[in-house]
Amino acid sequence: KVFAFDIECSKAPLKFPNAEVDAIYMISIMIDGRGILIINRDIVTKDINDFEYTPHPDYKGPFHVYNEPSEEALLKR
């Protein structure tokens, strides 16, 4: 089993995110070759559709996308 994730936050250039002022706008997850992308629509202005990202033939990457209305909804998802 493989589980990997990446969390993207808004922040000032060359600074670490500050939970008091910076929002999470995207979380990507990969679980055994299946991708999930969760979007915070408070920051990302358009819905993102499902897509495939396959950087190498051995690593297929179908992604299912959830477009959530807020950071709270993103975290609950």
C-alpha positions as CSV (number, residue, x, y, z in Angstrom):
1,K,0.0,0.0,0.0
2,V,1.2,3.5,-0.9
3,F,-0.2,6.7,0.5
4,A,1.2,10.1,-0.4
5,F,-0.2,13.7,0.0
6,D,0.6,17.3,-0.7
7,I,-1.0,20.3,0.9
8,E,-0.9,23.7,-0.9
9,C,-1.4,26.9,1.1
10,S,-1.6,30.6,0.3
11,K,1.3,32.5,1.9
12,A,3.7,35.4,1.5
13,P,6.7,34.9,-0.8
14,L,9.6,33.1,0.9
15,K,7.6,32.6,4.1
16,F,6.1,29.6,5.8
17,P,2.3,29.4,5.9
18,N,0.7,31.1,8.9
19,A,-2.5,29.3,10.0
20,E,-4.0,32.6,11.3
21,V,-3.9,34.3,7.9
22,D,-3.1,31.7,5.2
23,A,-5.7,29.3,3.7
24,I,-5.3,25.8,2.4
25,Y,-6.4,25.9,-1.3
26,M,-5.6,22.4,-2.5
27,I,-4.9,18.9,-1.2
28,S,-3.7,16.1,-3.5
29,I,-3.7,12.5,-2.4
30,M,-2.4,9.3,-4.1
31,I,-3.6,6.0,-2.8
32,D,-2.2,2.9,-4.6
33,G,-2.3,4.6,-8.0
34,R,-5.6,6.4,-7.5
35,G,-5.5,10.2,-7.2
36,I,-7.8,12.6,-5.4
37,L,-7.5,16.3,-5.7
38,I,-9.6,18.5,-3.3
39,I,-9.9,22.2,-4.3
40,N,-10.9,25.2,-2.2
41,R,-13.2,27.3,-4.4
42,D,-12.8,30.3,-2.1
43,I,-9.3,30.7,-3.7
44,V,-9.4,28.7,-7.0
45,T,-11.9,30.5,-9.2
46,K,-13.0,27.7,-11.6
47,D,-14.1,24.1,-11.2
48,I,-11.4,21.6,-12.0
49,N,-12.5,18.5,-13.9
50,D,-11.2,14.9,-13.3
51,F,-7.9,14.3,-15.2
52,E,-5.1,11.9,-15.7
53,Y,-1.5,12.7,-14.8
54,T,0.9,9.9,-15.9
55,P,4.5,11.1,-15.7
56,H,5.8,7.6,-16.4
57,P,4.1,4.5,-17.9
58,D,4.7,2.7,-14.6
59,Y,2.9,5.4,-12.6
60,K,-0.6,5.8,-14.0
61,G,-2.5,8.6,-12.3
62,P,-6.3,9.0,-12.8
63,F,-7.4,11.8,-10.5
64,H,-10.9,12.4,-9.2
65,V,-11.5,16.1,-8.3
66,Y,-13.7,17.5,-5.5
67,N,-14.4,21.2,-5.9
68,E,-15.4,22.4,-2.4
69,P,-16.9,25.8,-1.6
70,S,-14.5,26.6,1.3
71,E,-11.4,25.7,3.3
72,E,-13.6,24.1,6.0
73,A,-15.4,21.9,3.4
74,L,-12.0,21.0,1.8
75,L,-10.8,19.8,5.2
76,K,-14.0,17.9,6.0
77,R,-13.8,16.1,2.6
